[in-house]
């Protein structure tokens, strides 16, 4: 099973998530302000 992390920007917020295709599952790992989400 291979999982890849994705990022999307929504306004001033960043959402980090990964998709697991084999079981049709989306994990939202973190939602936060762009200046804080990577700390």
PDB file of N, CA, C, O and CB in Angstrom:
ATOM      1  N   UNK A   1       0.840  -1.175   0.000  1.00  0.00           N
ATOM      2  CA  UNK A   1       0.000   0.000   0.000  1.00  0.00           C
ATOM      3  C   UNK A   1       0.887   1.239   0.000  1.00  0.00           C
ATOM      4  O   UNK A   1       1.784   1.364   0.834  1.00  0.00           O
ATOM      5  CB  UNK A   1      -0.957  -0.003   1.214  1.00  0.00           C
ATOM      6  N   UNK A   2       0.639   2.148  -0.927  1.00  0.00           N
ATOM      7  CA  UNK A   2       1.421   3.376  -1.053  1.00  0.00           C
ATOM      8  C   UNK A   2       0.528   4.567  -0.760  1.00  0.00           C
ATOM      9  O   UNK A   2      -0.515   4.726  -1.394  1.00  0.00           O
ATOM     10  CB  UNK A   2       2.051   3.498  -2.466  1.00  0.00           C
ATOM     11  N   UNK A   3       0.913   5.400   0.182  1.00  0.00           N
ATOM     12  CA  UNK A   3       0.150   6.598   0.524  1.00  0.00           C
ATOM     13  C   UNK A   3       0.992   7.823   0.217  1.00  0.00           C
ATOM     14  O   UNK A   3       2.186   7.859   0.513  1.00  0.00           O
ATOM     15  CB  UNK A   3      -0.279   6.585   2.016  1.00  0.00           C
ATOM     16  N   UNK A   4       0.372   8.812  -0.370  1.00  0.00           N
ATOM     17  CA  UNK A   4       1.060  10.058  -0.678  1.00  0.00           C
ATOM     18  C   UNK A   4       0.313  11.194   0.007  1.00  0.00           C
ATOM     19  O   UNK A   4      -0.918  11.215   0.023  1.00  0.00           O
ATOM     20  CB  UNK A   4       1.154  10.292  -2.221  1.00  0.00           C
ATOM     21  N   UNK A   5       1.052  12.128   0.565  1.00  0.00           N
ATOM     22  CA  UNK A   5       0.455  13.271   1.246  1.00  0.00           C
ATOM     23  C   UNK A   5       0.250  14.406   0.251  1.00  0.00           C
ATOM     24  O   UNK A   5       1.128  14.700  -0.560  1.00  0.00           O
ATOM     25  CB  UNK A   5       1.340  13.734   2.428  1.00  0.00           C
ATOM     26  N   UNK A   6      -0.915  15.038   0.321  1.00  0.00           N
ATOM     27  CA  UNK A   6      -1.263  16.155  -0.553  1.00  0.00           C
ATOM     28  C   UNK A   6      -1.529  17.390   0.295  1.00  0.00           C
ATOM     29  O   UNK A   6      -1.810  17.286   1.489  1.00  0.00           O
ATOM     30  CB  UNK A   6      -2.498  15.813  -1.431  1.00  0.00           C
ATOM     31  N   UNK A   7      -1.437  18.569  -0.336  1.00  0.00           N
ATOM     32  CA  UNK A   7      -1.720  19.828   0.345  1.00  0.00           C
ATOM     33  C   UNK A   7      -2.635  20.659  -0.544  1.00  0.00           C
ATOM     34  O   UNK A   7      -2.508  20.648  -1.768  1.00  0.00           O
ATOM     35  CB  UNK A   7      -0.405  20.603   0.678  1.00  0.00           C
ATOM     36  N   UNK A   8      -3.552  21.373   0.082  1.00  0.00           N
ATOM     37  CA  UNK A   8      -4.421  22.296  -0.645  1.00  0.00           C
ATOM     38  C   UNK A   8      -4.551  23.570   0.190  1.00  0.00           C
ATOM     39  O   UNK A   8      -4.656  23.510   1.415  1.00  0.00           O
ATOM     40  CB  UNK A   8      -5.832  21.655  -0.936  1.00  0.00           C
ATOM     41  N   UNK A   9      -4.544  24.709  -0.478  1.00  0.00           N
ATOM     42  CA  UNK A   9      -4.691  25.991   0.203  1.00  0.00           C
ATOM     43  C   UNK A   9      -6.125  26.457   0.047  1.00  0.00           C
ATOM     44  O   UNK A   9      -6.671  26.470  -1.056  1.00  0.00           O
ATOM     45  CB  UNK A   9      -3.698  27.049  -0.358  1.00  0.00           C
ATOM     46  N   UNK A  10      -6.735  26.843   1.170  1.00  0.00           N
ATOM     47  CA  UNK A  10      -8.094  27.383   1.179  1.00  0.00           C
ATOM     48  C   UNK A  10      -8.029  28.718   1.915  1.00  0.00           C
ATOM     49  O   UNK A  10      -7.962  28.756   3.144  1.00  0.00           O
ATOM     50  CB  UNK A  10      -9.126  26.385   1.864  1.00  0.00           C
ATOM     51  N   UNK A  11      -8.049  29.802   1.158  1.00  0.00           N
ATOM     52  CA  UNK A  11      -7.881  31.124   1.776  1.00  0.00           C
ATOM     53  C   UNK A  11      -6.510  31.217   2.424  1.00  0.00           C
ATOM     54  O   UNK A  11      -5.490  31.015   1.764  1.00  0.00           O
ATOM     55  CB  UNK A  11      -8.991  31.394   2.823  1.00  0.00           C
ATOM     56  N   UNK A  12      -6.486  31.523   3.716  1.00  0.00           N
ATOM     57  CA  UNK A  12      -5.222  31.606   4.441  1.00  0.00           C
ATOM     58  C   UNK A  12      -4.911  30.313   5.184  1.00  0.00           C
ATOM     59  O   UNK A  12      -3.999  30.281   6.010  1.00  0.00           O
ATOM     60  CB  UNK A  12      -5.256  32.766   5.419  1.00  0.00           C
ATOM     61  N   UNK A  13      -5.648  29.257   4.904  1.00  0.00           N
ATOM     62  CA  UNK A  13      -5.450  27.987   5.593  1.00  0.00           C
ATOM     63  C   UNK A  13      -4.876  26.942   4.656  1.00  0.00           C
ATOM     64  O   UNK A  13      -5.063  27.013   3.442  1.00  0.00           O
ATOM     65  CB  UNK A  13      -6.759  27.492   6.187  1.00  0.00           C
ATOM     66  N   UNK A  14      -4.185  25.983   5.220  1.00  0.00           N
ATOM     67  CA  UNK A  14      -3.594  24.881   4.469  1.00  0.00           C
ATOM     68  C   UNK A  14      -4.176  23.596   5.033  1.00  0.00           C
ATOM     69  O   UNK A  14      -4.229  23.422   6.251  1.00  0.00           O
ATOM     70  CB  UNK A  14      -2.019  24.889   4.554  1.00  0.00           C
ATOM     71  N   UNK A  15      -4.613  22.696   4.164  1.00  0.00           N
ATOM     72  CA  UNK A  15      -5.133  21.390   4.563  1.00  0.00           C
ATOM     73  C   UNK A  15      -4.167  20.344   4.037  1.00  0.00           C
ATOM     74  O   UNK A  15      -3.867  20.314   2.844  1.00  0.00           O
ATOM     75  CB  UNK A  15      -6.593  21.148   4.021  1.00  0.00           C
ATOM     76  N   UNK A  16      -3.682  19.490   4.920  1.00  0.00           N
ATOM     77  CA  UNK A  16      -2.770  18.413   4.544  1.00  0.00           C
ATOM     78  C   UNK A  16      -3.548  17.111   4.670  1.00  0.00           C
ATOM     79  O   UNK A  16      -4.153  16.840   5.708  1.00  0.00           O
ATOM     80  CB  UNK A  16      -1.466  18.402   5.442  1.00  0.00           C
ATOM     81  N   UNK A  17      -3.530  16.300   3.604  1.00  0.00           N
ATOM     82  CA  UNK A  17      -4.330  15.077   3.616  1.00  0.00           C
ATOM     83  C   UNK A  17      -3.645  13.996   2.812  1.00  0.00           C
ATOM     84  O   UNK A  17      -2.718  14.268   2.048  1.00  0.00           O
ATOM     85  CB  UNK A  17      -5.737  15.337   3.066  1.00  0.00           C
ATOM     86  N   UNK A  18      -4.102  12.770   2.985  1.00  0.00           N
ATOM     87  CA  UNK A  18      -3.622  11.668   2.159  1.00  0.00           C
ATOM     88  C   UNK A  18      -4.804  10.824   1.734  1.00  0.00           C
ATOM     89  O   UNK A  18      -5.825  10.775   2.420  1.00  0.00           O
ATOM     90  CB  UNK A  18      -2.578  10.811   2.915  1.00  0.00           C
ATOM     91  N   UNK A  19      -4.662  10.164   0.603  1.00  0.00           N
ATOM     92  CA  UNK A  19      -5.718   9.332   0.034  1.00  0.00           C
ATOM     93  C   UNK A  19      -5.222   7.900  -0.017  1.00  0.00           C
ATOM     94  O   UNK A  19      -4.117   7.633  -0.487  1.00  0.00           O
ATOM     95  CB  UNK A  19      -6.135   9.828  -1.384  1.00  0.00           C
ATOM     96  N   UNK A  20      -6.041   6.983   0.468  1.00  0.00           N
ATOM     97  CA  UNK A  20      -5.723   5.564   0.380  1.00  0.00           C
ATOM     98  C   UNK A  20      -6.726   4.940  -0.586  1.00  0.00           C
ATOM     99  O   UNK A  20      -7.861   4.642  -0.214  1.00  0.00           O
ATOM    100  CB  UNK A  20      -5.766   4.865   1.797  1.00  0.00           C
ATOM    101  N   UNK A  21      -6.294   4.747  -1.831  1.00  0.00           N
ATOM    102  CA  UNK A  21      -7.185   4.275  -2.889  1.00  0.00           C
ATOM    103  C   UNK A  21      -7.716   2.869  -2.659  1.00  0.00           C
ATOM    104  O   UNK A  21      -8.855   2.569  -3.018  1.00  0.00           O
ATOM    105  CB  UNK A  21      -6.474   4.321  -4.198  1.00  0.00           C
ATOM    106  N   UNK A  22      -6.909   2.012  -2.069  1.00  0.00           N
ATOM    107  CA  UNK A  22      -7.318   0.619  -1.955  1.00  0.00           C
ATOM    108  C   UNK A  22      -8.537   0.428  -1.061  1.00  0.00           C
ATOM    109  O   UNK A  22      -9.228  -0.584  -1.180  1.00  0.00           O
ATOM    110  CB  UNK A  22      -6.178  -0.200  -1.429  1.00  0.00           C
ATOM    111  N   UNK A  23      -8.822   1.385  -0.159  1.00  0.00           N
ATOM    112  CA  UNK A  23     -10.006   1.271   0.688  1.00  0.00           C
ATOM    113  C   UNK A  23     -10.890   2.523   0.601  1.00  0.00           C
ATOM    114  O   UNK A  23     -11.768   2.718   1.441  1.00  0.00           O
ATOM    115  CB  UNK A  23      -9.588   1.024   2.138  1.00  0.00           C
ATOM    116  N   UNK A  24     -10.661   3.368  -0.407  1.00  0.00           N
ATOM    117  CA  UNK A  24     -11.449   4.582  -0.642  1.00  0.00           C
ATOM    118  C   UNK A  24     -11.578   5.424   0.620  1.00  0.00           C
ATOM    119  O   UNK A  24     -12.684   5.693   1.090  1.00  0.00           O
ATOM    120  CB  UNK A  24     -12.835   4.219  -1.163  1.00  0.00           C
ATOM    121  N   UNK A  25     -10.439   5.835   1.162  1.00  0.00           N
ATOM    122  CA  UNK A  25     -10.395   6.569   2.419  1.00  0.00           C
ATOM    123  C   UNK A  25      -9.559   7.827   2.251  1.00  0.00           C
ATOM    124  O   UNK A  25      -8.486   7.781   1.651  1.00  0.00           O
ATOM    125  CB  UNK A  25      -9.830   5.688   3.550  1.00  0.00           C
ATOM    126  N   UNK A  26     -10.036   8.946   2.772  1.00  0.00           N
ATOM    127  CA  UNK A  26      -9.287  10.202   2.770  1.00  0.00           C
ATOM    128  C   UNK A  26      -9.052  10.599   4.226  1.00  0.00           C
ATOM    129  O   UNK A  26     -10.002  10.771   4.990  1.00  0.00           O
ATOM    130  CB  UNK A  26     -10.055  11.337   1.979  1.00  0.00           C
ATOM    131  N   UNK A  27      -7.777  10.744   4.605  1.00  0.00           N
ATOM    132  CA  UNK A  27      -7.408  11.168   5.958  1.00  0.00           C
ATOM    133  C   UNK A  27      -7.044  12.643   5.914  1.00  0.00           C
ATOM    134  O   UNK A  27      -6.145  13.031   5.168  1.00  0.00           O
ATOM    135  CB  UNK A  27      -6.222  10.315   6.523  1.00  0.00           C
ATOM    136  N   UNK A  28      -7.721  13.470   6.696  1.00  0.00           N
ATOM    137  CA  UNK A  28      -7.302  14.863   6.863  1.00  0.00           C
ATOM    138  C   UNK A  28      -6.329  14.870   8.029  1.00  0.00           C
ATOM    139  O   UNK A  28      -6.707  14.604   9.169  1.00  0.00           O
ATOM    140  CB  UNK A  28      -8.537  15.841   7.115  1.00  0.00           C
ATOM    141  N   UNK A  29      -5.075  15.175   7.734  1.00  0.00           N
ATOM    142  CA  UNK A  29      -4.013  15.091   8.732  1.00  0.00           C
ATOM    143  C   UNK A  29      -3.925  16.364   9.557  1.00  0.00           C
ATOM    144  O   UNK A  29      -3.748  16.302  10.774  1.00  0.00           O
ATOM    145  CB  UNK A  29      -2.677  14.815   8.060  1.00  0.00           C
ATOM    146  N   UNK A  30      -4.047  17.511   8.914  1.00  0.00           N
ATOM    147  CA  UNK A  30      -3.949  18.770   9.654  1.00  0.00           C
ATOM    148  C   UNK A  30      -4.626  19.885   8.884  1.00  0.00           C
ATOM    149  O   UNK A  30      -4.545  19.945   7.657  1.00  0.00           O
ATOM    150  CB  UNK A  30      -2.483  19.130   9.930  1.00  0.00           C
ATOM    151  N   UNK A  31      -5.299  20.776   9.616  1.00  0.00           N
ATOM    152  CA  UNK A  31      -5.876  21.995   9.058  1.00  0.00           C
ATOM    153  C   UNK A  31      -5.383  23.129   9.942  1.00  0.00           C
ATOM    154  O   UNK A  31      -5.539  23.079  11.162  1.00  0.00           O
ATOM    155  CB  UNK A  31      -7.465  21.937   8.995  1.00  0.00           C
ATOM    156  N   UNK A  32      -4.795  24.145   9.341  1.00  0.00           N
ATOM    157  CA  UNK A  32      -4.305  25.267  10.141  1.00  0.00           C
ATOM    158  C   UNK A  32      -3.888  26.425   9.272  1.00  0.00           C
ATOM    159  O   UNK A  32      -3.822  26.320   8.048  1.00  0.00           O
ATOM    160  CB  UNK A  32      -3.144  24.835  11.006  1.00  0.00           C
ATOM    161  N   UNK A  33      -3.605  27.542   9.935  1.00  0.00           N
ATOM    162  CA  UNK A  33      -3.146  28.730   9.224  1.00  0.00           C
ATOM    163  C   UNK A  33      -1.839  28.408   8.508  1.00  0.00           C
ATOM    164  O   UNK A  33      -1.007  27.667   9.032  1.00  0.00           O
ATOM    165  CB  UNK A  33      -2.963  29.928  10.198  1.00  0.00           C
ATOM    166  N   UNK A  34      -1.659  28.957   7.328  1.00  0.00           N
ATOM    167  CA  UNK A  34      -0.484  28.634   6.504  1.00  0.00           C
ATOM    168  C   UNK A  34       0.827  28.907   7.211  1.00  0.00           C
ATOM    169  O   UNK A  34       1.806  28.202   6.966  1.00  0.00           O
ATOM    170  CB  UNK A  34      -0.523  29.417   5.221  1.00  0.00           C
ATOM    171  N   UNK A  35       0.881  29.904   8.078  1.00  0.00           N
ATOM    172  CA  UNK A  35       2.137  30.223   8.757  1.00  0.00           C
ATOM    173  C   UNK A  35       2.460  29.249   9.885  1.00  0.00           C
ATOM    174  O   UNK A  35       3.593  29.223  10.366  1.00  0.00           O
ATOM    175  CB  UNK A  35       2.082  31.628   9.305  1.00  0.00           C
ATOM    176  N   UNK A  36       1.491  28.452  10.312  1.00  0.00           N
ATOM    177  CA  UNK A  36       1.688  27.564  11.467  1.00  0.00           C
ATOM    178  C   UNK A  36       1.636  26.078  11.132  1.00  0.00           C
ATOM    179  O   UNK A  36       2.130  25.267  11.916  1.00  0.00           O
ATOM    180  CB  UNK A  36       0.655  27.859  12.503  1.00  0.00           C
ATOM    181  N   UNK A  37       1.066  25.697  10.021  1.00  0.00           N
ATOM    182  CA  UNK A  37       0.755  24.293   9.764  1.00  0.00           C
ATOM    183  C   UNK A  37       1.994  23.407   9.615  1.00  0.00           C
ATOM    184  O   UNK A  37       1.914  22.208   9.881  1.00  0.00           O
ATOM    185  CB  UNK A  37      -0.082  24.186   8.524  1.00  0.00           C
ATOM    186  N   UNK A  38       3.121  23.955   9.204  1.00  0.00           N
ATOM    187  CA  UNK A  38       4.317  23.136   8.993  1.00  0.00           C
ATOM    188  C   UNK A  38       5.245  23.107  10.202  1.00  0.00           C
ATOM    189  O   UNK A  38       6.293  22.463  10.152  1.00  0.00           O
ATOM    190  CB  UNK A  38       5.076  23.642   7.796  1.00  0.00           C
ATOM    191  N   UNK A  39       4.890  23.781  11.272  1.00  0.00           N
ATOM    192  CA  UNK A  39       5.761  23.831  12.458  1.00  0.00           C
ATOM    193  C   UNK A  39       5.623  22.602  13.294  1.00  0.00           C
ATOM    194  O   UNK A  39       6.283  22.480  14.326  1.00  0.00           O
ATOM    195  CB  UNK A  39       5.457  25.043  13.299  1.00  0.00           C
TER     196      UNK A  39
END
